[in-house]
């Protein structure tokens, strides 16, 4: 392909190079989508296979239990236990979802309060007579404080990692 570009004018070469780059990136994107689709199909088929295995195990157990009349009650008890377990799992998931929604609501409220607080602080600074250069200096200090916090967290993680290895 690149050899064909040498026969074109310089302006045409740039256009064709861009088109080739776009085609290569499109090809890479399509390959990535194909790999993702294959992984999903493999995961779905694996889940279906595991589900079928579990159901056949249950059927075998039920069939064995049906052969023995005394074990029918045991099979029913197993089904009732399974139903209770499923119900409790459903309740736990709904509690987790409710907790997550509450946390997101709290974060939203906190963000609104913080944005309101920033505007109040700026208004107070204007009333007091704080200049723009002072405000920029304060903002730069916030940025450096942020870097210090990140550095401290990094050092703390390094110390924890070193202690964990020993």
KEDOLO-752877 format. One record per residue: chain; x, y, z of N, C-alpha, C, CB in turn. Coordinates in steps of 0.2 Angstrom, whole numbers, always signed. Last residue first. Glycine has a CB too. Example, Ala and Ser with C-alpha at 12.3 -4.5 7.8 and 13.67 -1.06 7.14 Angstrom:
BEGIN
+-----+-------+-------+-------+-------+-------+-------+-------+-------+-------+-------+-------+-------+
! mol !  n.xx !  n.yy !  n.zz ! ca.xx ! ca.yy ! ca.zz !  c.xx !  c.yy !  c.zz ! cb.xx ! cb.yy ! cb.zz !
+-----+-------+-------+-------+-------+-------+-------+-------+-------+-------+-------+-------+-------+
!   A !   +64 !   -11 !   +35 !   +68 !    -5 !   +36 !   +64 !    +0 !   +39 !   +70 !    -3 !   +29 !
!   A !   +66 !   -28 !   +39 !   +62 !   -22 !   +39 !   +66 !   -16 !   +39 !   +57 !   -22 !   +45 !
+-----+-------+-------+-------+-------+-------+-------+-------+-------+-------+-------+-------+-------+
//
This chain:
BEGIN
+-----+-------+-------+-------+-------+-------+-------+-------+-------+-------+-------+-------+-------+
! mol !  n.xx !  n.yy !  n.zz ! ca.xx ! ca.yy ! ca.zz !  c.xx !  c.yy !  c.zz ! cb.xx ! cb.yy ! cb.zz !
+-----+-------+-------+-------+-------+-------+-------+-------+-------+-------+-------+-------+-------+
!   A !   +35 !   -42 !  +271 !   +40 !   -44 !  +276 !   +36 !   -48 !  +281 !   +44 !   -39 !  +280 !
!   A !   +25 !   -37 !  +263 !   +30 !   -42 !  +261 !   +34 !   -45 !  +266 !   +34 !   -39 !  +255 !
!   A !   +19 !   -28 !  +271 !   +15 !   -34 !  +270 !   +20 !   -39 !  +267 !   +10 !   -32 !  +264 !
!   A !   +28 !   -17 !  +272 !   +27 !   -21 !  +278 !   +23 !   -28 !  +276 !   +22 !   -17 !  +283 !
!   A !   +27 !   -13 !  +258 !   +34 !   -16 !  +261 !   +32 !   -20 !  +267 !   +38 !   -10 !  +262 !
!   A !   +14 !    -9 !  +258 !   +16 !   -14 !  +254 !   +22 !   -17 !  +256 !   +17 !   -12 !  +246 !
!   A !   +14 !    +2 !  +267 !   +10 !    -4 !  +268 !   +12 !   -10 !  +264 !    +2 !    -3 !  +267 !
!   A !   +23 !   +10 !  +260 !   +25 !    +7 !  +267 !   +21 !    +1 !  +269 !   +24 !   +13 !  +273 !
!   A !   +15 !   +13 !  +249 !   +22 !   +10 !  +248 !   +24 !    +6 !  +255 !   +27 !   +15 !  +246 !
!   A !    +4 !   +19 !  +255 !    +3 !   +13 !  +251 !   +10 !    +9 !  +250 !    +0 !   +14 !  +244 !
!   A !   +11 !   +31 !  +260 !    +8 !   +26 !  +264 !    +6 !   +19 !  +261 !    +1 !   +29 !  +266 !
!   A !   +15 !   +36 !  +248 !   +20 !   +34 !  +252 !   +17 !   +29 !  +257 !   +23 !   +40 !  +256 !
!   A !    +3 !   +39 !  +242 !    +7 !   +35 !  +238 !   +13 !   +32 !  +243 !   +11 !   +38 !  +233 !
!   A !    -3 !   +48 !  +251 !    -6 !   +42 !  +250 !    -1 !   +37 !  +247 !   -12 !   +43 !  +246 !
!   A !    +7 !   +58 !  +250 !    +6 !   +55 !  +256 !    +3 !   +48 !  +255 !    +2 !   +59 !  +261 !
!   A !    +4 !   +62 !  +236 !   +10 !   +60 !  +238 !   +10 !   +56 !  +245 !   +15 !   +65 !  +238 !
!   A !    -9 !   +67 !  +238 !    -8 !   +61 !  +233 !    -1 !   +58 !  +235 !    -8 !   +63 !  +226 !
!   A !    -7 !   +78 !  +246 !   -11 !   +72 !  +249 !   -10 !   +66 !  +244 !   -19 !   +74 !  +248 !
!   A !    +1 !   +86 !  +238 !    +4 !   +83 !  +245 !    +0 !   +77 !  +247 !    +4 !   +88 !  +250 !
!   A !    -8 !   +89 !  +228 !    -2 !   +85 !  +227 !    +1 !   +82 !  +233 !    +3 !   +89 !  +223 !
!   A !   -17 !   +96 !  +236 !   -19 !   +90 !  +233 !   -13 !   +86 !  +231 !   -23 !   +92 !  +226 !
!   A !    -9 !  +107 !  +239 !   -11 !  +103 !  +244 !   -14 !   +96 !  +242 !   -17 !  +106 !  +248 !
!   A !    -8 !  +112 !  +226 !    -2 !  +110 !  +229 !    -4 !  +105 !  +235 !    +3 !  +115 !  +232 !
!   A !   -21 !  +116 !  +225 !   -18 !  +112 !  +220 !   -12 !  +108 !  +223 !   -16 !  +115 !  +213 !
!   A !   -22 !  +126 !  +235 !   -27 !  +120 !  +235 !   -24 !  +115 !  +230 !   -34 !  +122 !  +232 !
!   A !   -13 !  +135 !  +230 !   -12 !  +132 !  +236 !   -16 !  +126 !  +237 !   -13 !  +137 !  +242 !
!   A !   -20 !  +140 !  +219 !   -14 !  +137 !  +218 !   -12 !  +133 !  +224 !    -8 !  +141 !  +216 !
!   A !   -31 !  +146 !  +226 !   -32 !  +141 !  +222 !   -26 !  +137 !  +220 !   -35 !  +143 !  +215 !
!   A !   -24 !  +157 !  +232 !   -27 !  +152 !  +237 !   -29 !  +146 !  +232 !   -34 !  +155 !  +239 !
!   A !   -19 !  +164 !  +221 !   -14 !  +161 !  +226 !   -18 !  +155 !  +230 !   -11 !  +166 !  +230 !
!   A !   -32 !  +168 !  +216 !   -28 !  +163 !  +212 !   -22 !  +160 !  +217 !   -24 !  +167 !  +206 !
!   A !   -35 !  +177 !  +227 !   -39 !  +171 !  +225 !   -35 !  +166 !  +221 !   -46 !  +173 !  +222 !
!   A !   -25 !  +186 !  +225 !   -26 !  +182 !  +232 !   -30 !  +176 !  +230 !   -29 !  +187 !  +237 !
!   A !   -29 !  +191 !  +213 !   -22 !  +188 !  +214 !   -22 !  +184 !  +220 !   -17 !  +193 !  +214 !
!   A !   -41 !  +197 !  +216 !   -41 !  +191 !  +211 !   -34 !  +187 !  +212 !   -42 !  +193 !  +204 !
!   A !   -42 !  +202 !  +233 !   -41 !  +203 !  +226 !   -41 !  +196 !  +222 !   -35 !  +207 !  +225 !
!   A !   -55 !  +204 !  +245 !   -49 !  +200 !  +243 !   -49 !  +201 !  +235 !   -51 !  +192 !  +245 !
!   A !   -65 !  +211 !  +251 !   -60 !  +215 !  +247 !   -54 !  +211 !  +245 !   -58 !  +221 !  +250 !
!   A !   -76 !  +207 !  +257 !   -71 !  +209 !  +261 !   -65 !  +213 !  +257 !   -67 !  +203 !  +264 !
!   A !   -84 !  +204 !  +246 !   -86 !  +209 !  +251 !   -81 !  +211 !  +255 !   -92 !  +206 !  +255 !
!   A !   -76 !  +194 !  +240 !   -78 !  +200 !  +236 !   -80 !  +206 !  +241 !   -83 !  +199 !  +231 !
!   A !   -77 !  +184 !  +249 !   -71 !  +187 !  +248 !   -71 !  +194 !  +244 !   -67 !  +182 !  +243 !
!   A !   -91 !  +181 !  +249 !   -88 !  +184 !  +255 !   -81 !  +187 !  +254 !   -87 !  +179 !  +261 !
!   A !   -92 !  +176 !  +236 !   -95 !  +182 !  +238 !   -92 !  +185 !  +244 !  -103 !  +180 !  +239 !
!   A !   -84 !  +164 !  +238 !   -82 !  +170 !  +233 !   -85 !  +176 !  +235 !   -83 !  +167 !  +226 !
!   A !   -91 !  +158 !  +248 !   -85 !  +160 !  +249 !   -82 !  +165 !  +245 !   -80 !  +154 !  +249 !
!   A !  -103 !  +155 !  +240 !  -103 !  +159 !  +246 !   -96 !  +162 !  +248 !  -106 !  +155 !  +252 !
!   A !   -98 !  +147 !  +230 !  -100 !  +153 !  +228 !  -101 !  +158 !  +234 !  -107 !  +152 !  +225 !
!   A !   -94 !  +136 !  +238 !   -89 !  +139 !  +235 !   -91 !  +146 !  +232 !   -87 !  +135 !  +228 !
!   A !  -107 !  +132 !  +243 !  -102 !  +134 !  +248 !   -96 !  +138 !  +244 !   -98 !  +129 !  +252 !
!   A !  -112 !  +127 !  +232 !  -115 !  +133 !  +235 !  -110 !  +136 !  +240 !  -122 !  +131 !  +239 !
!   A !  -104 !  +116 !  +230 !  -104 !  +121 !  +225 !  -107 !  +127 !  +228 !  -108 !  +119 !  +219 !
!   A !  -107 !  +109 !  +242 !  -100 !  +111 !  +241 !  -100 !  +117 !  +235 !   -96 !  +105 !  +239 !
!   A !  -121 !  +106 !  +240 !  -119 !  +110 !  +246 !  -112 !  +113 !  +245 !  -119 !  +106 !  +252 !
!   A !  -120 !   +97 !  +229 !  -124 !  +104 !  +228 !  -122 !  +108 !  +234 !  -131 !  +102 !  +229 !
!   A !  -112 !   +87 !  +234 !  -109 !   +91 !  +228 !  -113 !   +97 !  +228 !  -110 !   +87 !  +222 !
!   A !  -121 !   +82 !  +244 !  -115 !   +85 !  +246 !  -112 !   +89 !  +240 !  -110 !   +79 !  +248 !
!   A !  -131 !   +77 !  +235 !  -133 !   +83 !  +240 !  -126 !   +86 !  +242 !  -137 !   +80 !  +246 !
!   A !  -124 !   +67 !  +229 !  -127 !   +72 !  +225 !  -128 !   +78 !  +230 !  -133 !   +70 !  +222 !
!   A !  -121 !   +59 !  +240 !  -115 !   +62 !  +236 !  -118 !   +68 !  +232 !  -112 !   +57 !  +232 !
!   A !  -134 !   +55 !  +243 !  -130 !   +59 !  +248 !  -124 !   +62 !  +245 !  -127 !   +54 !  +254 !
!   A !  -137 !   +47 !  +232 !  -141 !   +53 !  +234 !  -137 !   +58 !  +239 !  -148 !   +51 !  +237 !
!   A !  -128 !   +37 !  +233 !  -128 !   +42 !  +227 !  -131 !   +48 !  +229 !  -130 !   +38 !  +221 !
!   A !  -132 !   +31 !  +245 !  -126 !   +34 !  +245 !  -125 !   +39 !  +239 !  -120 !   +29 !  +244 !
!   A !  -145 !   +27 !  +241 !  -145 !   +32 !  +246 !  -138 !   +35 !  +246 !  -146 !   +28 !  +253 !
!   A !  -141 !   +17 !  +231 !  -145 !   +23 !  +229 !  -145 !   +29 !  +234 !  -152 !   +21 !  +228 !
!   A !  -135 !    +8 !  +239 !  -131 !   +12 !  +234 !  -135 !   +18 !  +232 !  -130 !    +7 !  +228 !
!   A !  -145 !    +4 !  +247 !  -140 !    +7 !  +250 !  -136 !   +11 !  +245 !  -135 !    +2 !  +254 !
!   A !  -153 !    -2 !  +237 !  -156 !    +4 !  +241 !  -150 !    +7 !  +244 !  -161 !    +1 !  +246 !
!   A !  -144 !   -13 !  +233 !  -146 !    -8 !  +228 !  -149 !    -1 !  +232 !  -152 !   -10 !  +224 !
!   A !  -144 !   -20 !  +245 !  -138 !   -17 !  +243 !  -139 !   -11 !  +238 !  -133 !   -22 !  +239 !
!   A !  -157 !   -24 !  +246 !  -154 !   -19 !  +252 !  -148 !   -16 !  +249 !  -153 !   -23 !  +258 !
!   A !  -158 !   -32 !  +235 !  -162 !   -26 !  +235 !  -160 !   -21 !  +241 !  -170 !   -28 !  +236 !
!   A !  -149 !   -42 !  +239 !  -148 !   -38 !  +233 !  -152 !   -32 !  +233 !  -149 !   -42 !  +227 !
!   A !  -156 !   -47 !  +250 !  -150 !   -44 !  +251 !  -148 !   -40 !  +245 !  -144 !   -50 !  +252 !
!   A !  -168 !   -52 !  +244 !  -168 !   -47 !  +249 !  -162 !   -43 !  +250 !  -171 !   -49 !  +256 !
!   A !  -162 !   -62 !  +236 !  -166 !   -57 !  +233 !  -166 !   -51 !  +238 !  -173 !   -59 !  +231 !
!   A !  -158 !   -70 !  +247 !  -153 !   -67 !  +242 !  -156 !   -61 !  +239 !  -150 !   -73 !  +237 !
!   A !  -170 !   -74 !  +252 !  -165 !   -70 !  +256 !  -160 !   -67 !  +252 !  -162 !   -75 !  +262 !
!   A !  -175 !   -82 !  +241 !  -179 !   -76 !  +244 !  -174 !   -71 !  +248 !  -185 !   -78 !  +248 !
!   A !  -166 !   -92 !  +240 !  -167 !   -87 !  +235 !  -170 !   -81 !  +237 !  -171 !   -91 !  +229 !
!   A !  -168 !   -98 !  +252 !  -161 !   -95 !  +251 !  -162 !   -90 !  +245 !  -156 !  -101 !  +249 !
!   A !  -181 !  -102 !  +251 !  -180 !   -98 !  +256 !  -173 !   -94 !  +255 !  -179 !  -101 !  +263 !
!   A !  -179 !  -111 !  +240 !  -184 !  -105 !  +239 !  -182 !  -100 !  +245 !  -191 !  -108 !  +240 !
!   A !  -171 !  -121 !  +246 !  -169 !  -117 !  +241 !  -173 !  -111 !  +239 !  -169 !  -122 !  +234 !
!   A !  -180 !  -126 !  +256 !  -174 !  -122 !  +258 !  -171 !  -118 !  +252 !  -169 !  -128 !  +260 !
!   A !  -190 !  -131 !  +247 !  -192 !  -126 !  +251 !  -186 !  -122 !  +254 !  -196 !  -128 !  +257 !
!   A !  -182 !  -141 !  +241 !  -185 !  -136 !  +237 !  -187 !  -130 !  +241 !  -191 !  -139 !  +233 !
!   A !  -179 !  -149 !  +253 !  -174 !  -146 !  +249 !  -176 !  -140 !  +245 !  -170 !  -151 !  +245 !
!   A !  -192 !  -153 !  +256 !  -189 !  -149 !  +260 !  -183 !  -145 !  +257 !  -186 !  -153 !  +267 !
!   A !  -195 !  -161 !  +245 !  -199 !  -155 !  +246 !  -195 !  -150 !  +251 !  -206 !  -157 !  +248 !
!   A !  -185 !  -171 !  +248 !  -185 !  -167 !  +241 !  -189 !  -161 !  +242 !  -187 !  -171 !  +235 !
!   A !  -191 !  -176 !  +259 !  -184 !  -173 !  +260 !  -183 !  -169 !  +253 !  -179 !  -179 !  +260 !
!   A !  -203 !  -181 !  +255 !  -203 !  -176 !  +260 !  -196 !  -172 !  +260 !  -205 !  -178 !  +267 !
!   A !  -197 !  -192 !  +248 !  -201 !  -187 !  +244 !  -201 !  -180 !  +249 !  -208 !  -189 !  +242 !
!   A !  -192 !  -202 !  +254 !  -187 !  -197 !  +253 !  -191 !  -191 !  +249 !  -181 !  -199 !  +249 !
!   A !  -201 !  -212 !  +255 !  -199 !  -209 !  +261 !  -195 !  -203 !  +260 !  -195 !  -214 !  +266 !
!   A !  -201 !  -218 !  +242 !  -207 !  -214 !  +244 !  -205 !  -210 !  +251 !  -213 !  -218 !  +245 !
!   A !  -188 !  -218 !  +231 !  -190 !  -220 !  +238 !  -195 !  -215 !  +240 !  -183 !  -219 !  +242 !
!   A !  -189 !  -212 !  +219 !  -189 !  -220 !  +219 !  -191 !  -222 !  +226 !  -182 !  -222 !  +217 !
!   A !  -188 !  -199 !  +221 !  -195 !  -202 !  +219 !  -195 !  -209 !  +220 !  -197 !  -199 !  +212 !
!   A !  -175 !  -198 !  +223 !  -179 !  -197 !  +229 !  -186 !  -200 !  +227 !  -180 !  -190 !  +231 !
!   A !  -170 !  -200 !  +210 !  -168 !  -204 !  +216 !  -173 !  -204 !  +222 !  -161 !  -203 !  +218 !
!   A !  -176 !  -188 !  +205 !  -178 !  -195 !  +202 !  -176 !  -200 !  +208 !  -175 !  -197 !  +196 !
!   A !  -170 !  -178 !  +212 !  -177 !  -179 !  +212 !  -179 !  -186 !  +210 !  -181 !  -174 !  +208 !
!   A !  -157 !  -180 !  +207 !  -158 !  -181 !  +214 !  -166 !  -182 !  +215 !  -156 !  -174 !  +218 !
!   A !  -159 !  -178 !  +193 !  -157 !  -185 !  +196 !  -158 !  -186 !  +203 !  -149 !  -185 !  +195 !
!   A !  -163 !  -165 !  +194 !  -167 !  -170 !  +191 !  -165 !  -177 !  +194 !  -168 !  -169 !  +184 !
!   A !  -151 !  -159 !  +199 !  -157 !  -158 !  +203 !  -162 !  -164 !  +200 !  -160 !  -151 !  +202 !
!   A !  -142 !  -162 !  +188 !  -141 !  -164 !  +195 !  -147 !  -164 !  +199 !  -135 !  -160 !  +198 !
!   A !  -148 !  -154 !  +178 !  -148 !  -162 !  +178 !  -147 !  -165 !  +184 !  -143 !  -164 !  +172 !
!   A !  -146 !  -141 !  +183 !  -153 !  -144 !  +183 !  -153 !  -152 !  +182 !  -156 !  -141 !  +177 !
!   A !  -132 !  -141 !  +183 !  -136 !  -140 !  +189 !  -143 !  -143 !  +189 !  -136 !  -133 !  +191 !
!   A !  -130 !  -142 !  +169 !  -128 !  -147 !  +173 !  -131 !  -147 !  +180 !  -120 !  -146 !  +174 !
!   A !  -137 !  -130 !  +164 !  -140 !  -137 !  +162 !  -137 !  -142 !  +167 !  -138 !  -138 !  +155 !
!   A !  -128 !  -121 !  +170 !  -135 !  -121 !  +172 !  -138 !  -128 !  +170 !  -139 !  -115 !  +168 !
!   A !  -117 !  -124 !  +163 !  -117 !  -125 !  +170 !  -124 !  -125 !  +173 !  -113 !  -119 !  +173 !
!   A !  -121 !  -120 !  +150 !  -119 !  -127 !  +151 !  -119 !  -128 !  +159 !  -112 !  -128 !  +148 !
!   A !  -124 !  -106 !  +152 !  -129 !  -111 !  +150 !  -127 !  -118 !  +151 !  -131 !  -110 !  +142 !
!   A !  -111 !  -102 !  +154 !  -116 !  -101 !  +159 !  -122 !  -106 !  +158 !  -118 !   -94 !  +160 !
!   A !  -105 !  -105 !  +142 !  -102 !  -108 !  +148 !  -107 !  -108 !  +154 !   -96 !  -105 !  +150 !
!   A !  -112 !   -96 !  +134 !  -113 !  -104 !  +133 !  -110 !  -108 !  +139 !  -109 !  -106 !  +126 !
!   A !  -108 !   -84 !  +139 !  -115 !   -86 !  +139 !  -116 !   -94 !  +138 !  -119 !   -82 !  +134 !
!   A !   -94 !   -85 !  +136 !   -97 !   -84 !  +143 !  -104 !   -86 !  +144 !   -96 !   -77 !  +146 !
!   A !   -95 !   -85 !  +122 !   -91 !   -91 !  +126 !   -94 !   -91 !  +133 !   -84 !   -90 !  +126 !
!   A !  -101 !   -73 !  +120 !  -104 !   -79 !  +118 !  -101 !   -85 !  +121 !  -103 !   -80 !  +110 !
!   A !   -91 !   -64 !  +125 !   -98 !   -64 !  +128 !  -101 !   -71 !  +126 !  -101 !   -58 !  +126 !
!   A !   -80 !   -67 !  +117 !   -79 !   -68 !  +124 !   -86 !   -69 !  +127 !   -75 !   -63 !  +128 !
!   A !   -85 !   -63 !  +105 !   -83 !   -70 !  +106 !   -83 !   -72 !  +113 !   -77 !   -72 !  +102 !
!   A !   -87 !   -49 !  +107 !   -93 !   -53 !  +106 !   -91 !   -61 !  +107 !   -95 !   -52 !   +98 !
!   A !   -73 !   -46 !  +109 !   -78 !   -45 !  +114 !   -84 !   -49 !  +113 !   -80 !   -37 !  +115 !
!   A !   -68 !   -49 !   +96 !   -66 !   -52 !  +102 !   -70 !   -52 !  +108 !   -59 !   -50 !  +104 !
!   A !   -76 !   -40 !   +89 !   -77 !   -47 !   +87 !   -74 !   -51 !   +93 !   -73 !   -49 !   +81 !
!   A !   -71 !   -28 !   +94 !   -78 !   -29 !   +95 !   -79 !   -37 !   +93 !   -83 !   -25 !   +90 !
!   A !   -58 !   -29 !   +89 !   -59 !   -28 !   +96 !   -67 !   -30 !   +98 !   -58 !   -21 !   +99 !
!   A !   -60 !   -28 !   +75 !   -57 !   -34 !   +78 !   -58 !   -34 !   +86 !   -49 !   -34 !   +77 !
!   A !   -65 !   -15 !   +74 !   -69 !   -21 !   +72 !   -67 !   -28 !   +75 !   -70 !   -22 !   +65 !
!   A !   -54 !    -8 !   +78 !   -60 !    -8 !   +82 !   -65 !   -14 !   +80 !   -64 !    -1 !   +80 !
!   A !   -45 !   -12 !   +67 !   -43 !   -13 !   +74 !   -50 !   -13 !   +79 !   -38 !    -9 !   +77 !
!   A !   -52 !    -6 !   +57 !   -51 !   -13 !   +57 !   -49 !   -15 !   +64 !   -45 !   -15 !   +52 !
!   A !   -51 !    +7 !   +60 !   -58 !    +4 !   +60 !   -57 !    -3 !   +60 !   -61 !    +6 !   +53 !
!   A !   -37 !    +9 !   +59 !   -41 !   +10 !   +66 !   -48 !    +7 !   +66 !   -41 !   +17 !   +68 !
!   A !   -36 !    +7 !   +45 !   -32 !    +2 !   +50 !   -36 !    +3 !   +57 !   -25 !    +4 !   +51 !
!   A !   -43 !   +17 !   +40 !   -45 !   +10 !   +39 !   -42 !    +5 !   +44 !   -43 !    +8 !   +32 !
!   A !   -36 !   +28 !   +45 !   -43 !   +27 !   +47 !   -45 !   +20 !   +46 !   -48 !   +32 !   +43 !
!   A !   -24 !   +26 !   +38 !   -24 !   +26 !   +45 !   -31 !   +25 !   +48 !   -21 !   +33 !   +48 !
!   A !   -29 !   +28 !   +25 !   -26 !   +21 !   +27 !   -26 !   +21 !   +35 !   -19 !   +20 !   +24 !
!   A !   -33 !   +41 !   +25 !   -38 !   +36 !   +24 !   -35 !   +29 !   +26 !   -40 !   +36 !   +17 !
!   A !   -20 !   +47 !   +27 !   -25 !   +48 !   +32 !   -31 !   +42 !   +31 !   -29 !   +55 !   +32 !
!   A !   -14 !   +43 !   +15 !   -11 !   +41 !   +22 !   -16 !   +41 !   +27 !    -5 !   +45 !   +23 !
!   A !   -22 !   +50 !    +6 !   -22 !   +43 !    +6 !   -19 !   +40 !   +13 !   -19 !   +40 !    +0 !
!   A !   -19 !   +63 !   +10 !   -26 !   +61 !   +10 !   -26 !   +53 !   +10 !   -30 !   +63 !    +4 !
!   A !    -5 !   +63 !    +7 !    -8 !   +65 !   +14 !   -15 !   +62 !   +15 !    -7 !   +72 !   +15 !
!   A !    -5 !   +61 !    -7 !    -2 !   +56 !    -2 !    -5 !   +57 !    +5 !    +6 !   +57 !    -2 !
!   A !   -11 !   +72 !   -12 !   -15 !   +66 !   -12 !   -12 !   +60 !    -8 !   -15 !   +63 !   -20 !
!   A !    -1 !   +81 !   -10 !    -7 !   +82 !    -7 !   -11 !   +76 !    -7 !   -11 !   +88 !   -10 !
!   A !   +10 !   +75 !   -18 !   +10 !   +76 !   -11 !    +4 !   +77 !    -7 !   +15 !   +81 !    -9 !
!   A !    +3 !   +63 !   -30 !    +5 !   +70 !   -28 !    +6 !   +70 !   -20 !    +1 !   +75 !   -31 !
!   A !    +8 !   +45 !   -31 !    +3 !   +51 !   -30 !    +6 !   +57 !   -29 !    -2 !   +49 !   -25 !
!   A !   +17 !   +35 !   -30 !   +15 !   +37 !   -37 !   +10 !   +44 !   -37 !   +12 !   +32 !   -40 !
!   A !   +18 !   +32 !   -17 !   +24 !   +36 !   -20 !   +22 !   +38 !   -27 !   +30 !   +32 !   -20 !
!   A !    +8 !   +24 !   -13 !    +7 !   +31 !   -12 !   +13 !   +35 !   -15 !    +8 !   +32 !    -4 !
!   A !   +11 !   +11 !   -17 !    +6 !   +15 !   -21 !    +6 !   +22 !   -20 !    -1 !   +12 !   -20 !
!   A !   +19 !    +8 !    -6 !   +22 !    +9 !   -12 !   +18 !   +13 !   -17 !   +24 !    +2 !   -15 !
!   A !   +10 !    +6 !    +4 !   +14 !   +12 !    +4 !   +17 !   +13 !    -2 !   +19 !   +11 !   +10 !
!   A !    +4 !    -6 !    +0 !    +0 !    +0 !    +0 !    +4 !    +6 !    +0 !    -5 !    +0 !    +6 !
+-----+-------+-------+-------+-------+-------+-------+-------+-------+-------+-------+-------+-------+
//
